């Protein structure tokens, strides 16, 4: 299902450095975190994977119906118990992104944005050129 212009779906991308000595435990922790997150209202999908290029890097990617659904999920008891400890180990970088373009079955859909200037079309944008000084 493609997002509508009214939809503000959110991608959450958490990257991790995983030392060899905790790789197995880390994967188990990621599985528990993904399970807890997947049970929350507004969860769309989630994936955990390891880098093909850097063996000690991993990523947890989740998609949510909205930023509100994601934020409410973070306050759930199971998420606090199983996901928050894992997320606390994520690299210190931006992790939540609104979806500005979506592609499924060959169709590209643009989703208007009132955030992320310069990346997504803004709700208030016009086709008129701006005076850049």
Secondary structure, DSSP 8 states (H G I E B T S, - for coil): ----TT---EEEEEEEE--GGGHHHHHHHHHHHHHHHHTSTTEEEEEEEE-SS-TTEEEEEEEES-HHHHHHHHTSHHHHHHTHHHHTTS-SS--EEE--EEEETTEEEE--BSSSTTTS-BTT--SS-----
